Amino acid sequence: MAIGVQTSMISRYETDRDDPSDKIKVSIARFLEVSIDYLLGLIDEPVPYYNQGHFIIMTEIPMDDERLLLLEFIDFLKCRRGRCGKNACHDPHREL
């Protein structure tokens, strides 16, 4: 296998007879192209291993009004970085 572990060892991991080292966990996550959090069952969304920073992982689903506030805040941060495409909002000191 491309992660440097023999098939018999993978079988041991799958049957809970052995635990992979952290180094092997990283190799497995890279090979499967998922985050280590997903691999360990900590999150339900299969976030890619090579995250480009486009994901926000939340432990709880926000209410509709909270979701709207989060989206507005994300837009605000994009504008502060000059990535929103709006010339009027590039000033980080402007009043909100």
RODO-2510 file (C-alpha; in nm, 4 decimals, decimal comma):
residues 96
     n   res          X          Y          Z
     1     m     0,0000     0,0000     0,0000
     2     a     0,1163     0,3557    -0,0679
     3     i     0,1274     0,4489     0,3020
     4     g     0,4177     0,2238     0,3893
     5     v     0,2202    -0,0346     0,5872
     6     q     0,1655    -0,3993     0,5014
     7     t    -0,1855    -0,5251     0,4305
     8     s    -0,1748    -0,7462     0,7398
     9     m    -0,1158    -0,4375     0,9557
    10     i    -0,4120    -0,2577     0,7961
    11     s    -0,6212    -0,5608     0,8930
    12     r    -0,5002    -0,5245     1,2525
    13     y    -0,6081    -0,1563     1,2513
    14     e    -0,9507    -0,2438     1,1102
    15     t    -1,0147    -0,5115     1,3727
    16     d    -0,8911    -0,2944     1,6642
    17     r    -0,6037    -0,5307     1,7404
    18     d    -0,3543    -0,2471     1,6929
    19     d    -0,3518     0,1329     1,6684
    20     p    -0,1627     0,3190     1,3970
    21     s     0,0999     0,5693     1,5041
    22     d     0,0332     0,9380     1,4438
    23     k     0,2726     0,9242     1,1476
    24     i     0,0719     0,6399     0,9929
    25     k    -0,2561     0,8259     1,0598
    26     v    -0,1209     1,1205     0,8621
    27     s    -0,0158     0,8868     0,5806
    28     i    -0,3608     0,7263     0,5727
    29     a    -0,5340     1,0655     0,5709
    30     r    -0,3133     1,1838     0,2843
    31     f    -0,3715     0,8620     0,0902
    32     l    -0,7503     0,8798     0,1354
    33     e    -0,7453     1,2592     0,0845
    34     v    -0,9456     1,3312     0,4003
    35     s    -0,8684     1,5254     0,7166
    36     i    -0,7408     1,3430     1,0221
    37     d    -1,0491     1,4687     1,2111
    38     y    -1,2700     1,2877     0,9581
    39     l    -1,0506     0,9789     0,9681
    40     l    -1,0859     0,9634     1,3481
    41     g    -1,4629     1,0175     1,3339
    42     l    -1,4521     1,3584     1,5033
    43     i    -1,6398     1,5276     1,2181
    44     d    -1,8947     1,4009     0,9685
    45     e    -1,7858     1,6022     0,6643
    46     p    -1,4999     1,4519     0,4603
    47     v    -1,2864     1,7672     0,4514
    48     p    -0,9891     1,7236     0,2162
    49     y    -0,6486     1,6616     0,3747
    50     y    -0,4972     1,9496     0,1809
    51     n    -0,7367     2,2158     0,3014
    52     q    -0,6991     2,5496     0,1257
    53     g    -0,8642     2,7321     0,4140
    54     h    -1,2083     2,7301     0,2538
    55     f    -1,3759     2,5284     0,5269
    56     i    -1,5165     2,6122     0,8643
    57     i    -1,5713     2,3075     1,0805
    58     m    -1,8413     2,3536     1,3397
    59     t    -1,9248     2,1114     1,6166
    60     e    -2,2905     2,2176     1,6213
    61     i    -2,5278     2,3268     1,3466
    62     p    -2,6015     2,6967     1,4005
    63     m    -2,9544     2,8372     1,4043
    64     d    -3,0643     3,0246     1,0903
    65     d    -2,9951     3,3683     1,2408
    66     e    -2,6527     3,2546     1,3635
    67     r    -2,5734     3,1136     1,0188
    68     l    -2,6587     3,4498     0,8593
    69     l    -2,4306     3,6300     1,1068
    70     l    -2,1475     3,3863     1,0298
    71     l    -2,1854     3,4398     0,6547
    72     e    -2,1882     3,8179     0,7017
    73     f    -1,8737     3,7944     0,9149
    74     i    -1,7002     3,5816     0,6515
    75     d    -1,7893     3,8443     0,3883
    76     f    -1,6515     4,1128     0,6192
    77     l    -1,3220     3,9261     0,6554
    78     k    -1,2969     3,8773     0,2784
    79     c    -1,3479     4,2499     0,2279
    80     r    -1,0797     4,3326     0,4844
    81     r    -0,8392     4,1215     0,2820
    82     g    -0,9486     4,2778    -0,0459
    83     r    -1,1004     3,9563    -0,1782
    84     c    -1,4656     4,0516    -0,2042
    85     g    -1,4523     4,2406    -0,5338
    86     k    -1,5989     4,5582    -0,3838
    87     n    -1,3693     4,8620    -0,3888
    88     a    -1,5705     5,0430    -0,1232
    89     c    -1,5010     4,7937     0,1516
    90     h    -1,1204     4,7572     0,1349
    91     d    -1,0705     5,0074     0,4173
    92     p    -1,0322     4,8064     0,7400
    93     h    -1,1034     5,1217     0,9464
    94     r    -1,4390     5,2035     0,7902
    95     e    -1,7481     5,2072     1,0101
    96     l    -1,9735     4,9049     0,9964
***
